[in-house]
Amino acid sequence: MVIARLLSPDEIGTFAIASAIVMIMSEFRLLGAGAWLIRENEIPKEKIRRALGLTVLISWGMGGSLLLLAPVISGFYDIPSLSTVFQILSVSFFLAPYISIPTSLLSREYEFKRLFYIRLACTLSGLLCTILLILKGYSYYALAWGYTVNVLVEFVMISIMRPKNSLWIPAFSNLKEVASFGVFNSISNLLKRATVSIPDMVIGKMGTTFQVGIFSRGLGFVEFVSQTLITGVNPVVLPYLSDIKRAGGDIKQAYLKATVLMGAMVWPVLVVISLASLPAIRIFFGDQWDAAAPIATWLAIWAMLRSVHWFSNDLFMAAGHEKIMAFKEVVVFLFILIALLFLFPYGLAIVSLGFVLAGLFEFIITTAILNRVFGLGFFEVFRSWLSNIYITAICGLSAFFLLSFYDTESFGFFIPVVMISIVLPPIWFACLFVFKSPLSIEVMKVLRAISERWKPGI
């Protein structure tokens, strides 16, 4: 919200091209070693050292390659300044092994309070650095330095608060077991990340940095909203499903419950975002980003479709089906890439509509694979999600009514958003109980825990 008001769409678009490439590479640099440690039944010191060794080999190799290829990539996009941005961002590759492995060990032990303090410190440090450098006139270089400071602080914090079984010395022998899992895991994560990064790269080549900035802001806004809700749960899902698998529990039902609980929060928010994209973007980022509103409208629907099976990769990993997971991500990525190349000449709004079709395609193919592998069919998913569908419909109709009553021409952009923020949460909360959402049970557990905690004498 702050940076969007300090930099122009062209400046953010320039950095988006570089960050898209680096973010895609960053998914492969870890080669799934962290996820492998979370899934394994036992993790003696030798396994930890091998996971660290594989990560060092891949991550340091990619960091060196990025330094060498920076001028070539910047020449491809005909933006010479990108070379310096790549050089700044390459620092993260050399620190990644000593961040990712301890983080995975903390996640395996559900040490999320410790991870919270680490991420809070590094995020605030990076943000402060970015804003100060922008005010000093460093333009999009400030974004690169802010990201690097974020990584440096994370490295220091994780070194101080690392788990007892964390090791500094890697092992470079017998890496086949880790690599065989990691290749498919990394391909899947890379392609999943590429789904939201490839538009910046394709549009940056076929269009202008302004178009990159606009599409990136529309997509970034939707990702910000959805990932704010999902990110808190994401680190828990793989350890949770892996624990159930090790204990011989029903992993399919655990997965289905997790998706329904998350959908009860994500879907109502995204449908409101889809309807109120223009006033929301105007308030969040300013009127220079108005062109991103129609893009965000369609991308919110894409995010809804995608969120139904957001945890499917965790399910595949926990159950040992990495090859199937990778196949699914390859097919989905190719669909989006072809849609981008074919639809870009027709405008960014049409490109965002293509994402909706990609989301529908991803839902269909993932459901088909889950049915074949786990016996989780479409109608079972549909029945489980009925309460979410009802809640989303009520919230969407309520938002539509408020936006019609408090139109932006008469009341401006602020009043409609404020009214939605005040009226919609109670409606959503009531719908949880009216439609007997599984989330209502979890809400009651939390309320009872709070009530017990605040009883007199406790």
C-alpha positions in Angstrom: 0.0 0.0 0.0 2.8 2.4 0.9 5.2 1.5 -2.0 2.4 1.7 -4.6 2.0 5.3 -3.7 5.7 6.1 -3.8 6.6 4.4 -7.1 5.0 4.6 -10.6 3.6 1.6 -12.5 6.7 1.7 -14.8 9.1 1.5 -11.8 7.2 -1.4 -10.1 6.8 -3.1 -13.5 10.6 -3.0 -14.0 11.3 -4.6 -10.7 8.4 -7.1 -11.2 10.3 -8.6 -14.2 13.4 -9.2 -12.2 11.6 -10.5 -9.1 9.5 -12.8 -11.2 12.6 -14.5 -12.6 14.3 -14.7 -9.2 11.2 -16.0 -7.4 10.8 -18.8 -9.9 14.5 -19.7 -9.5 14.1 -19.6 -5.7 11.6 -22.4 -5.8 14.1 -24.7 -7.4 17.2 -23.7 -5.3 15.9 -25.6 -2.3 15.1 -28.7 -4.3 12.5 -29.8 -1.8 14.9 -30.7 0.9 12.9 -28.9 3.6 9.7 -30.6 2.6 11.5 -34.0 2.6 12.6 -33.4 6.2 9.1 -32.6 7.2 7.7 -35.8 5.6 10.3 -38.3 6.8 9.4 -40.6 9.7 12.8 -40.2 11.4 15.4 -37.4 10.8 18.8 -38.4 12.3 21.7 -35.9 11.9 23.0 -37.5 8.8 19.7 -36.9 6.9 19.7 -33.2 8.0 23.3 -32.8 6.8 22.4 -34.4 3.4 19.4 -32.1 3.0 21.7 -29.1 3.8 24.3 -30.4 1.4 22.0 -30.7 -1.5 20.5 -27.3 -0.8 24.0 -25.7 -0.7 25.0 -27.3 -4.1 21.8 -26.2 -5.9 21.3 -22.8 -4.3 24.9 -21.6 -4.5 25.2 -22.8 -8.0 22.0 -20.9 -9.0 23.2 -17.8 -7.2 26.5 -17.9 -9.1 24.7 -18.4 -12.4 22.4 -15.5 -11.7 25.4 -13.2 -11.2 27.0 -14.4 -14.4 23.8 -14.2 -16.5 22.5 -10.9 -15.2 23.8 -8.9 -18.1 22.4 -11.4 -20.6 18.9 -11.4 -19.1 18.8 -7.6 -18.9 19.8 -7.5 -22.5 17.0 -9.8 -23.5 14.5 -7.4 -22.0 16.5 -4.4 -23.2 16.5 -2.9 -19.7 20.2 -2.5 -18.7 19.4 -1.5 -15.1 18.0 -5.0 -14.5 21.5 -6.4 -14.3 22.2 -4.5 -11.0 18.9 -5.6 -9.6 19.7 -9.3 -10.3 23.1 -8.8 -8.6 21.5 -7.5 -5.5 18.9 -10.2 -5.4 21.5 -13.0 -5.9 22.6 -12.6 -2.2 19.5 -14.5 -1.1 20.7 -17.7 -2.9 23.9 -17.9 -0.8 22.0 -17.6 2.5 19.0 -19.8 1.5 20.3 -23.2 2.7 21.0 -21.9 6.2 17.5 -20.4 6.4 15.3 -23.1 4.7 16.6 -26.1 6.6 16.2 -24.7 10.1 12.8 -23.3 9.1 11.7 -26.8 8.0 12.9 -28.3 11.2 10.9 -25.7 13.2 7.8 -26.3 11.1 8.1 -30.1 11.6 8.0 -29.5 15.4 5.1 -26.9 15.0 7.3 -24.1 16.4 5.3 -21.5 14.6 5.5 -18.9 17.4 9.3 -18.8 16.9 8.9 -18.6 13.2 6.4 -15.7 13.7 9.0 -13.6 15.6 11.6 -14.3 12.9 9.3 -13.4 10.0 8.0 -10.3 11.7 11.5 -9.0 12.4 12.7 -9.6 8.8 9.6 -8.3 7.1 9.5 -5.1 9.1 13.3 -4.6 8.5 12.9 -5.1 4.7 9.9 -2.8 4.5 11.6 0.0 6.5 14.7 -0.3 4.3 12.7 -0.2 1.1 10.7 2.9 2.1 13.8 4.8 3.3 15.7 4.1 0.1 12.7 5.1 -2.1 12.5 8.4 -0.2 16.2 8.8 -0.9 15.6 8.4 -4.7 16.7 4.8 -5.3 13.5 4.0 -7.2 13.1 0.2 -7.9 16.6 -0.5 -6.6 15.1 0.1 -3.2 12.8 -2.9 -3.6 15.8 -5.1 -4.4 17.7 -3.9 -1.3 14.7 -4.2 0.9 14.2 -7.8 -0.2 17.9 -8.5 0.5 17.8 -6.9 3.9 14.7 -9.0 4.7 16.8 -12.2 3.9 19.8 -11.0 5.9 17.7 -10.3 9.0 16.0 -13.7 8.6 19.4 -15.4 8.4 20.6 -13.7 11.6 17.3 -14.4 13.5 17.2 -18.1 12.4 20.8 -18.5 13.4 20.0 -17.2 16.9 16.7 -19.1 17.3 17.5 -22.3 15.3 16.3 -25.7 16.6 18.7 -27.9 18.6 19.1 -30.4 15.8 20.0 -27.8 13.2 23.5 -28.2 11.8 26.0 -26.0 10.0 28.2 -28.5 8.2 26.6 -30.1 5.1 27.2 -33.6 3.7 27.6 -34.2 0.0 27.3 -38.0 -0.2 24.3 -40.2 -0.7 22.1 -37.3 -1.9 20.0 -39.5 -4.3 17.1 -40.1 -1.8 16.7 -36.4 -1.1 17.1 -35.4 -4.8 14.6 -37.9 -6.1 12.0 -36.4 -3.8 13.2 -32.9 -4.3 13.2 -32.8 -8.1 9.5 -33.4 -8.4 8.7 -31.2 -5.4 10.8 -28.4 -6.7 9.3 -28.7 -10.2 5.8 -28.5 -8.7 6.6 -25.5 -6.5 8.4 -23.8 -9.3 5.5 -24.1 -11.7 3.0 -23.1 -9.0 5.0 -20.0 -8.3 5.5 -19.4 -12.0 1.7 -19.3 -12.5 1.7 -15.9 -10.8 5.2 -14.8 -12.0 5.1 -15.8 -15.7 2.7 -12.9 -16.6 5.3 -10.4 -15.6 7.9 -12.1 -17.7 5.7 -12.6 -20.8 4.1 -9.1 -20.6 7.5 -7.6 -20.0 8.7 -9.1 -23.3 5.6 -8.6 -25.4 4.4 -5.3 -23.9 5.6 -2.4 -21.7 6.8 -2.0 -18.1 3.6 0.0 -17.5 1.5 -3.0 -18.5 3.6 -5.2 -16.3 3.0 -2.9 -13.4 -0.8 -2.7 -13.9 -1.3 -6.5 -14.3 1.2 -7.1 -11.5 -0.8 -4.8 -9.2 -4.1 -6.4 -10.0 -2.7 -9.9 -9.5 -0.7 -8.8 -6.5 -3.8 -7.3 -4.8 -5.7 -10.5 -5.2 -2.7 -12.6 -4.0 -2.3 -10.2 -1.1 -5.9 -10.8 0.1 -6.0 -14.5 -0.5 -2.5 -15.3 0.8 -3.1 -13.2 3.9 -5.8 -15.8 4.8 -4.0 -18.9 3.4 -0.4 -18.2 4.5 -1.2 -18.6 8.2 -2.3 -22.2 7.5 0.1 -23.1 4.7 3.1 -24.1 6.9 0.9 -26.3 9.1 -0.8 -28.4 6.4 2.2 -30.6 5.3 3.3 -31.5 8.9 -0.4 -32.1 9.8 -1.1 -34.4 6.9 2.3 -36.2 7.3 1.5 -36.8 11.0 -1.9 -38.4 10.0 -0.2 -40.5 7.3 2.4 -41.7 9.8 -0.3 -42.5 12.4 -2.3 -44.5 9.8 -5.3 -42.0 9.8 -7.7 -41.0 7.1 -5.6 -38.6 5.1 -8.3 -38.0 2.5 -10.9 -36.8 5.1 -8.2 -34.7 6.8 -7.5 -33.0 3.5 -11.1 -32.4 2.7 -11.8 -30.9 6.1 -8.8 -28.5 5.8 -9.9 -27.3 2.3 -13.5 -26.7 3.5 -12.4 -24.8 6.6 -10.1 -22.6 4.5 -12.8 -22.1 1.9 -15.2 -20.7 4.4 -12.8 -17.8 5.0 -11.3 -17.3 1.5 -14.3 -17.6 -0.8 -16.6 -14.9 0.8 -13.6 -12.4 0.9 -12.7 -13.0 -2.7 -16.2 -12.6 -4.0 -16.5 -9.3 -2.2 -13.1 -8.3 -3.7 -14.3 -9.2 -7.1 -17.3 -6.9 -6.8 -15.5 -4.0 -5.0 -12.2 -4.1 -6.8 -12.2 -0.5 -8.0 -12.9 1.2 -4.7 -10.6 -1.2 -2.9 -7.7 -0.6 -5.2 -8.3 3.2 -5.2 -8.1 3.2 -1.4 -5.2 0.7 -1.1 -3.0 2.0 -3.8 -4.3 5.3 -5.2 -6.0 6.4 -8.5 -2.8 5.7 -10.6 -3.7 2.0 -10.4 -7.4 2.3 -11.5 -6.6 0.2 -14.6 -5.8 -2.8 -12.4 -9.4 -2.9 -11.0 -11.0 -4.9 -13.9 -8.1 -7.2 -13.9 -8.5 -7.9 -10.1 -12.2 -8.5 -10.6 -11.5 -11.6 -12.9 -8.4 -12.7 -11.0 -10.4 -12.9 -7.8 -12.7 -15.5 -9.4 -9.6 -17.4 -10.6 -8.2 -17.4 -7.0 -11.6 -18.8 -5.8 -11.4 -21.7 -8.2 -7.7 -22.3 -7.4 -8.3 -22.2 -3.6 -10.6 -25.3 -3.7 -7.6 -27.6 -4.0 -4.9 -25.3 -2.7 -3.6 -28.0 -0.3 -3.5 -30.7 -2.9 0.2 -30.6 -3.3 0.6 -31.1 0.4 -1.6 -34.1 0.2 0.4 -35.6 -2.7 3.7 -35.0 -0.8 2.4 -36.5 2.4 1.1 -39.6 0.6 4.3 -40.0 -1.5 2.8 -39.1 -4.9 5.3 -36.4 -6.0 5.3 -37.5 -9.6 1.6 -37.0 -9.9 1.9 -33.6 -8.2 4.5 -32.5 -10.7 2.5 -33.8 -13.7 -0.5 -31.8 -12.6 1.5 -28.5 -12.2 3.1 -29.0 -15.6 -0.3 -29.3 -17.3 -1.7 -26.3 -15.5 1.3 -24.1 -16.2 1.3 -24.9 -19.9 -2.4 -24.0 -20.1 -1.7 -20.6 -18.5 1.4 -19.9 -20.6 -0.4 -20.7 -23.9 -3.4 -18.5 -22.7 -1.0 -15.6 -22.0 0.7 -15.8 -25.4 -2.5 -16.1 -27.3 -4.6 -13.6 -25.4 -2.1 -10.8 -24.7 -2.7 -9.0 -28.0 -6.4 -8.6 -27.0 -5.6 -6.7 -23.9 -5.0 -7.2 -20.2 -8.6 -7.7 -19.3 -8.9 -10.6 -21.7 -5.7 -12.1 -20.3 -7.3 -12.0 -16.8 -10.4 -13.7 -18.2 -8.0 -16.4 -19.5 -6.9 -16.9 -15.9 -10.5 -17.7 -14.9 -10.6 -20.4 -17.6 -7.2 -21.7 -16.3 -8.6 -21.8 -12.8 -11.6 -23.9 -14.0 -9.2 -26.2 -15.9 -7.0 -26.6 -12.8 -10.0 -27.4 -10.6 -11.3 -30.1 -13.1 -7.9 -31.8 -13.6 -7.0 -31.7 -9.9 -10.4 -33.2 -8.9 -10.0 -35.9 -11.6 -6.5 -36.8 -10.2 -7.7 -36.8 -6.6 -10.6 -39.1 -7.6 -8.2 -41.5 -9.3 -5.6 -41.6 -6.5 -7.6 -41.1 -3.3 -11.2 -41.8 -4.4 -12.2 -38.2 -3.8 -14.8 -37.5 -6.4 -16.5 -34.3 -7.6 -19.8 -34.9 -5.8 -18.0 -35.5 -2.5 -16.1 -32.3 -2.9 -19.3 -30.5 -3.9 -21.3 -31.7 -1.0 -18.6 -30.7 1.4 -18.4 -27.3 -0.1 -22.2 -26.6 -0.1 -22.1 -24.5 3.1 -19.2 -22.4 1.6 -21.2 -21.8 -1.6 -24.2 -20.6 0.4 -22.1 -18.3 2.6 -20.3 -16.9 -0.4 -23.6 -16.2 -2.3 -25.1 -14.4 0.7 -21.9 -12.3 1.2 -21.7 -11.5 -2.5 -25.3 -10.4 -2.7 -24.9 -8.3 0.4 -21.8 -6.6 -1.1 -23.6 -6.0 -4.4 -26.5 -4.4 -2.6 -24.2 -2.1 -0.6 -22.2 -1.1 -3.7 -25.5 -0.3 -5.5 -26.8 1.8 -2.6 -23.6 3.5 -1.8 -22.4 4.1 -5.3 -19.0 5.7 -5.8 -20.3 8.6 -7.8 -22.5 9.8 -4.9 -20.5 8.7 -1.9 -16.9 8.4 -3.3 -14.7 5.4 -2.8 -14.2 5.5 0.9 -17.8 5.1 2.2 -18.7 1.9 0.2 -15.6 0.1 1.4 -16.2 1.2 5.0 -19.8 0.0 4.9 -18.7 -3.4 3.5 -16.1 -3.7 6.2 -18.7 -3.0 8.9 -21.7 -4.9 7.5 -20.2 -8.0 5.9 -18.3 -9.6 8.9 -21.5 -10.0 11.0 -23.3 -11.4 8.0 -20.5 -13.9 7.4 -20.3 -14.9 11.0 -24.1 -15.5 11.2 -24.0 -17.5 7.9 -21.4 -19.9 9.4 -24.0 -21.1 11.9 -27.1 -20.8 9.7 -25.6 -23.0 7.1 -23.8 -25.2 9.6 -20.3 -24.7 8.3 -17.6 -26.9 9.9 -15.8 -23.6 10.6 -18.5 -22.7 13.1 -17.4 -25.6 15.3 -13.9 -24.3 15.3 -15.1 -20.8 16.0 -17.0 -22.0 19.1 -13.9 -23.9 20.3 -12.0 -20.6 20.2 -14.7 -18.6 21.9 -15.0 -21.2 24.7 -11.2 -21.2 25.1 -11.3 -17.4 25.4 -14.2 -17.5 27.8 -12.4 -20.0 30.0 -9.3 -17.9 30.0 -11.1 -14.8 31.2 -13.2 -16.4 33.9 -12.7 -14.7 37.3 -9.8 -16.4 39.3 -8.2 -18.0 36.3 
